[in-house]
Amino acid sequence: MQYRSTGVILRVKPVIHAGDRIELEVSQEVSAAASTTTGVSTSPTISTRKIDTKLTLKDGATVLLGGLMSSNQSKNEGGVPLLKDIPGIGQLFRVDGETNDNTELIVLITPYIISDDKDAEAITDAFRSRLGGWARKPPAVNEKQGQLNPLPQKDSTPNIANTIQTAPSGQAAGPPNANQPLTTGATPTAVTKP
């Protein structure tokens, strides 16, 4: 017994060059297994269509690849046995059907060069925002208290203009001053207004 991979198979081999250029070797394959009706072998027949493409793209550019098309036509008939085969009036006892399926495989490829953790997080967040509300970031776990921090709201980006600094008791609170030294023994904390 031997197992073969069938279906839609996409293989991509990227190579990064200077100037943020990416060379891609893309292999698209569509294969399907059909039962063998002739001969003594019972193993299925596998029909395969494959395209190999080599291209060079800039970081973040999108290219469309197509060309794998298939067309399937099938006819079927059903009805009352024996009566559907009578010439002339057999059409009254028979139902004929015809099905046409046309399929074209189109692939959109957008390569990104991820150089550090910030790039990876930005690309992940951009993709997550396309998926909708069910793909939101999971809540972070507060290690000190062992509780889940609440999820940030959509417009929860911190605004520097709304940031104030609290002072220890007995001192006036106000915006941070770069020329004023901090008092020892007091730890100022930043609080953002919602």
C-alpha angles and dihedrals in degrees: 000000000000129000120218127191111238136172127053110344122183122186121184126184112188128196119188118217133184118287093039092287118150123200113206131195105197124188118189119190132178117186135167135187120230127185116256112238100177130065129015097286117103095194114116124252114240117209113199133190117187138178126189118200132182119195143155122226139177120243108282096009119134127221129186119221122191141145105113103113130164134185123196125187123186134176127198137175134193138174146114111335116250093000093069090058096057110112114246104001093042089087088070090062097041136080118201123198135184128191127193120189122185118185131181123185113218122181125194113199124192114176121201129193109223110199101168144002093276092058091048092050093047093051092046092050092048091052092044091054090057092056095060135231098324091066097056120140113276114247116268119244117237103224095199096054100023091230133123116256113228118259114259117249121244095260097039097120108138115251115213091206090061095050116110131177123229119218128209118269115290095032130091117252121227144132116316115271118208093203096052115084118229119252113249116244093029123095112204116213129203117232123191122210114233 
